[in-house]
Amino acid sequence: MRARPTKRMGKKIGIIAVSIVGACLVGAAIYAGSLVHKADTALNLISASGPSQPAPTDSKPVTKDEALKPISFLIAGVDNREGGGGSMNTDVMMLVALNPEHRTATIVSLPRDMQLKPENISSQKANYYYAYYYNKDRDNAITNTRTFFSELLHVPIDYMAVINFDGFRKLVDELGGLQIDVDMDMRYVDEEDGTNINLKKGMQKLKGKETLDFVRYRKSNEGTAESSDLARNGRQQQVLSQLLDKLTSFNGISQWGDVLDIAGQSVRTDVPESRIREWITQFRKLKPEHIEFVPLEGKWESPYIVPTETDLDAALTALRTRLELPDQTIKESQSYPLSKVVRVESSDSKTVTKDTYNKSR
C-alpha cells in the first residue's frame, strides 16, 4: 500500500519547488542583467564618436513628432581587416534618407571612384576623405566627414556610421547567412592581403566571408569577367535588403545579444546612445516598407567614375525630397553648380555600361 504523503514531505516538496522557481528567476535576472550590461557596453562603444561630440543635453524621451521626422545618414564600409594593410579608405559609401512616418527610404550608393573637388582640400576620390579626417583627428573623424559631405553636396546629413568589414562578415554569419543571387562568376586572388574570391553565378546561400566577397568584387586575375562600381552598388542594395529582413525578424531581446557584441566591436557612429537605444526597441516599426534605390552611374575616365551633372542632381534631389525639404530649398540646391565640387560630365554624355566600363579598364 502506497504511503500517504506526510506534512513534512509536502513541506519539503514545496521548498524544493520554490527553490527551483527561485533559481529560475535568479538565472533569468542574471541573464537579463548580462544582456543589459552587454547592450550598455556595446551602445557606449558604438556611439563613441569623440570627445567633441556633444552629449544630449535633454534627457526627456523623444516626442512622437520628433521620432517621425525624416532623418539622413552617411554609411561607410571600411576595409581595415588584418592583412589588408590597415587602410581606412571607405570601400562602400551610401547616402540614406529615411522617413519613419511614411516608412519609406531613399538610398544612393556613391561611387567610391567619383572625383570630388572641395575648396580647401586636395581633389581626390570620394573614398579618400574619411581616411583623411581619421588621420588628421581620429576622435572627430566621423563628425568631420559627415559635415564635409553634407556641405559639399548640399544635403543635410544628420548622422554617420562607419562599419568595419570584419564586423560585417561576423554579422552575416550570426544571422545564418544570406540567400543571394550572384550575378556572375567571380574569381580574384591577392596573396598580399589574403583576398581569395571564388563565387559561381546563381542563387545560393552565402556565409559572411562570401557575402563580403560578393559586395566587394571588382577586379579579376583568374579568368572571370571584371565588374564595375555600378554593379557593386546593385549588389550592396541586394545585401542591405536581406540584412534588414533578417534583423526585423528578431522576436526577442535575447536574439540581439551576439549582434550587439559584434556591433560594439565593429560599428562607430555619432548617433547619441539614447537615440540608438530607442531605435533598437522600435526596429520593426522603423524598417521601411518601400526602399527607393537611386543608381548613380557614370563614365570611366581613369582613375575616376564621372557621372553626368543631371544624374548626380537627380540622385541628390531624390534624397532631399525624401527628407521633405521645402521646395525652395530643393530649387536652390538644384541651382548650385555641382561641377564646382564634383567632377561631372555634361548631360549629353552617355553613362557607362558594365561592358564598356570593363573594356576601358
Protein Blocks (a to p, Z undefined) as FASTA:
>chain_A
ZZdddfklmmmmmmmmmmmmmmmmmmmmmmmmmmmmmmmmmmmmmmmnbjklccdfblbd
cdfklmmpccddddddddfbehilopabdfbdcdddddfknopaddddddfklccddfkb
ccddfklmmmmmmmmommlmmmmmmmmmmmmnopacfbdcdddfklmmmmmmmnopaadd
dfbdcddddfknopacdddeddddddfklmmmmmmpmbdcehpacddfklmmmmmmmmmm
mmmmmmmmpcbfklmmmmmmmmmmmpccfbdfklmmmmmmmmmmmpcfbdcddddddddd
dfbdcddfklmmmmmmmmmmmnopafklmmmmmmpcfklmpccddfkbccddfklmmmmZ
Z
